[in-house]
Amino acid sequence: MRYKDTLWTFALLTEKLVIEIDGDYHNEEEQVKYDNARTAWFNELGLQVLRFTNNEILTDINSVLNRITQAIEERSLKKRSPTSPFSARRRGPGDEAKKQ
């Protein structure tokens, strides 16, 4: 599916995170299907989507901020984690690490 004229509620592109704040109409069947397809499309682009309701924003902003912070921290950890135990250094003769 293609979303040519997509408008994000909020995006932290450096963290590859999209934050959407949804009104009540997002509970309607057709809107749920659309939102699921849109989320899948964002995921294909490597973007994580966090969805919050208007009610969550208005009544429990601390939990919302905690979820956003946690998502950023988790993505930052993934960026820093080497893909293999040997990717951080190169080995030389005698198994010593070579400086890159």
C-alpha positions, 0 to 999 in steps of 0.5 A: 500500500502506498501513502503518498500524502501521509501526515504523521502526528509526530516523528522522531526520524533520528530514532525512526519513531512515529508517534500518533495520537488517535481520536475516538474514530480510530476505534471504528472498524474501517479506521482500525484496518486503515491504521493497521495497514499504515502501521505496517507500511511505517514498519516496512520503512523501518519506523516504529509506531507508537499510538496513543489515544486523546484520553491517554494524552489528557489523563495520563501524560506521564505514562505516555512520556514513559512509553516514548522514553522507553521506545527511544532507549530500546532503539538506541540500544539496538543501534549500539549493539554489534551484530556479532561478538567480533564486529567491534574489533578485528583480530590479528595473528595471535588472536590480539585485537587490531586497532581500526 
